[in-house]
């Protein structure tokens, strides 16, 4: 049993660094892409009075990184490193997809 505990603790610095890197990527995507885009889209007028689907997804974007971040840190605090790493890794594809969709639509 002591051997199992030692093995699980040896990955903790790696999981912690992964959490920090993915949190920084999420923060950069929100502050440098989402926030200015939100201000720009608020200023732009839509004559039809309806918002396109990508704009609705754009406004809801910060909810996903926030939920995954909270879940990853809770899992890390409970020493569930595997779940924390999975939740942190789930942050990366939506960030990349978000960046691609935003730059293709502008």
Steps between C-alpha positions, in 0.01 A plus 500: 500500500786739577634432152165597344489825696857581400422444131191719506686783674783490246260628228364789705753762382430401139124526553543834677708641215240375250224669698689827509578495126142422398366765738731757343386398149138537605571838658680624189218381275244680713690824556665543162238354267162473669490830689597727207273302269211549738550874506526512121184293452309716746589810303405346166137529405297209372221634278303175502471498877616140533840371603676230299571171673875559510441827686290323763778242541747787521320656796473168682864402447643591845259263675678187372858592602375621836315176570791280389746707701296478817453126454871444433609690810244320717621164369862603559422609857334163564816329368320359196785582261364298210167685497677834544723428200202392288299812586801721431558328167135554406569874504737491203277386205223757561758778530650402166157462340392835641807673357448339156127585486551858610778568251313331214190712562685832523 
